[in-house]
């Protein structure tokens, strides 16, 4: 069955790789990212029925307007992937500037909540759908230098568990540890080691079919993409 899949943070890394892999498999992507230039490039490369918008998920009015635009032409998505995230520059917590700390919190936690706020009611009305909130190995463990990021991903785990208890039958919410992937984000904090792990495109070939199989039975679960290295 062909699905409509909403992905945040679609302009780079895992989000972009997933979008390309899902489209290759014949599914429709509704995606957003902050870069107007990259969104325009995606829209040119992948024309309708795919739909790409420049949106900062940390800005609730922007997400609300985006949802209204989407629902003017599309039904509720079958699968929502809350992938957009920032990581802080590696530093002890007391050296992380206040604005940088706030930016990580705003995108990783508030951005996820904003998407849920404006897209999940339509999924509830439809009676089905799966919400996957991207966590991390650092949402189930910790490391020095990335305290703000760890805090947000631990928050995503808790937020998702609570959401799972609130959803009606037919829907599911799950937190996903994607594993360790050689992305721009990982290279900012682990430049030497990142190259030892799969590229986003390699990862997506395995992650896409796994995500497509998720259904209401995954509600409340802590998921990890199989076949990859966790961290």
C-alpha positions in Angstrom: 0.0 0.0 0.0 1.3 3.4 -0.9 1.6 5.8 2.0 1.7 9.5 2.6 4.7 10.2 4.9 5.5 13.4 6.7 9.1 14.1 7.5 10.6 17.1 9.3 14.2 18.0 8.8 14.0 16.8 5.2 16.8 18.9 3.6 19.8 16.9 4.8 21.1 13.8 6.6 18.7 11.1 7.5 15.6 13.1 6.7 16.7 13.7 3.1 17.9 10.1 2.6 14.6 8.8 3.9 12.6 11.1 1.6 14.5 9.9 -1.4 14.2 6.2 -0.5 10.5 6.4 0.2 9.9 8.3 -3.1 12.0 5.6 -4.9 9.6 3.1 -3.4 6.5 4.9 -4.7 5.4 6.7 -1.6 4.4 10.4 -1.2 6.5 12.7 0.9 5.3 15.8 2.7 8.5 17.4 4.0 9.8 20.5 5.7 13.1 22.1 6.5 14.5 25.5 7.3 16.5 26.1 4.2 14.5 27.8 1.5 17.2 27.0 -1.1 17.3 23.3 -0.3 13.5 23.0 -0.1 13.3 24.6 -3.6 15.8 22.0 -4.9 13.8 19.1 -3.4 10.6 20.5 -4.9 12.2 20.7 -8.3 13.7 17.2 -8.0 10.6 15.5 -6.6 7.5 17.2 -8.0 3.8 16.6 -6.9 2.3 14.6 -5.4 5.3 15.2 -3.1 5.1 18.5 -1.2 8.0 20.4 0.4 7.8 23.6 2.5 10.3 25.9 4.2 9.3 25.7 7.9 11.0 26.1 11.2 9.4 23.5 13.4 10.4 25.4 16.5 8.0 28.2 15.4 4.5 27.1 16.3 2.6 29.6 14.1 4.7 28.4 11.1 3.8 24.8 11.8 0.2 25.7 12.2 0.2 27.5 8.8 2.0 24.6 7.2 -0.5 22.1 8.5 -3.4 24.2 7.1 -1.6 24.2 3.7 -1.1 20.5 3.8 -4.6 19.7 4.7 -6.0 21.8 2.0 -4.7 19.2 -0.5 -3.9 16.1 1.4 -5.5 13.7 3.9 -3.9 13.0 7.2 -0.5 11.3 6.8 -0.1 7.6 7.4 3.3 8.1 9.0 4.8 11.1 10.8 8.6 11.1 11.3 9.7 13.8 13.7 13.3 13.8 12.6 14.4 17.5 12.7 17.0 18.1 15.4 20.0 20.2 16.4 23.1 19.2 18.4 25.2 21.6 20.5 28.8 22.2 19.9 30.7 19.8 22.1 31.5 21.5 25.4 30.9 21.1 29.1 27.4 22.1 30.0 28.5 25.3 31.8 30.2 26.5 28.7 27.2 26.0 26.4 25.8 29.5 25.6 22.3 30.1 26.8 21.0 30.8 23.3 22.6 27.6 21.9 21.0 25.6 24.7 17.6 27.2 23.9 17.9 26.5 20.2 18.5 22.8 20.8 15.6 22.6 23.2 13.3 24.6 20.8 13.9 22.4 17.8 14.3 19.0 19.4 11.5 19.1 21.9 9.2 22.0 21.1 9.5 21.3 17.4 8.3 17.7 17.9 5.4 18.9 20.1 4.4 21.6 17.5 4.1 19.0 14.8 2.1 16.7 17.0 -0.2 19.5 18.0 -1.1 20.4 14.5 -1.0 17.1 12.6 -2.1 14.4 15.0 -5.8 15.6 15.4 -6.4 14.8 11.7 -4.8 11.4 12.2 -7.1 10.8 15.2 -10.1 11.8 13.2 -9.1 9.4 10.5 -8.6 6.6 13.0 -5.1 5.4 12.1 -1.5 6.5 11.7 1.9 6.1 13.3 4.0 8.9 14.9 7.7 8.2 15.2 9.7 10.6 17.3 13.4 10.4 16.5 15.4 9.8 19.7 19.0 8.6 19.9 21.4 6.3 21.6 22.0 9.5 23.6 18.3 9.4 24.6 18.9 6.1 26.4 22.5 6.8 27.6 24.7 9.8 28.1 28.1 11.2 27.2 30.3 14.2 28.1 30.0 17.3 26.0 26.5 16.8 24.6 24.4 17.4 27.7 21.8 19.6 26.0 21.3 17.1 23.2 21.1 14.2 25.6 18.5 16.1 27.6 16.3 16.7 24.6 16.5 13.1 23.5 15.7 11.8 27.0 12.8 14.2 26.9 11.6 12.7 23.6 11.6 9.3 25.1 9.3 10.5 28.0 7.1 12.6 25.7 6.6 9.7 23.4 5.7 7.3 26.3 3.1 9.8 27.5 1.7 10.4 24.1 1.3 6.7 23.5 -0.9 6.5 26.5 -3.1 9.3 25.2 -3.7 8.1 21.7 -6.9 6.3 20.8 -6.9 2.8 19.4 -5.7 2.6 15.8 -2.8 5.1 16.3 0.7 4.6 17.6 3.6 6.7 18.9 7.1 5.3 19.2 10.5 6.6 19.9 13.2 5.6 17.5 16.9 5.2 18.0 18.2 5.4 14.4 21.7 4.1 15.3 25.0 5.7 14.5 25.0 7.3 11.0 27.7 9.3 9.3 25.8 12.6 9.1 26.9 16.2 9.3 25.5 16.3 12.8 27.6 13.4 14.0 30.8 14.8 12.3 30.4 18.0 14.4 31.0 16.1 17.6 32.9 13.0 16.3 34.8 13.9 13.2 37.3 11.1 13.3 34.9 8.3 14.1 31.9 9.2 12.0 33.4 7.8 8.8 33.3 4.3 10.2 29.6 4.2 10.1 27.0 4.0 7.2 26.1 7.1 5.2 22.5 8.3 5.5 21.7 6.8 2.1 23.0 3.4 3.1 21.1 3.6 6.4 17.9 4.6 4.7 17.9 1.5 2.5 17.4 -0.5 5.8 15.4 2.0 7.8 12.7 2.7 5.2 11.3 -0.8 5.0 11.5 -1.0 8.8 9.5 2.2 9.2 6.9 1.2 6.6 6.0 -1.9 8.6 5.1 -0.1 11.7 1.5 -0.1 12.8 -0.7 0.3 15.9 1.1 -2.6 17.6 4.2 -0.5 18.0 2.5 2.0 20.3 4.7 3.0 23.2 7.7 1.0 22.1 11.3 2.1 22.2 12.4 1.1 18.7 15.9 0.8 17.1 16.5 0.4 13.4 17.7 -3.2 13.0 21.0 -4.1 11.5 22.8 -1.0 12.4 25.2 0.0 15.2 23.5 1.7 18.1 24.9 4.5 20.1 
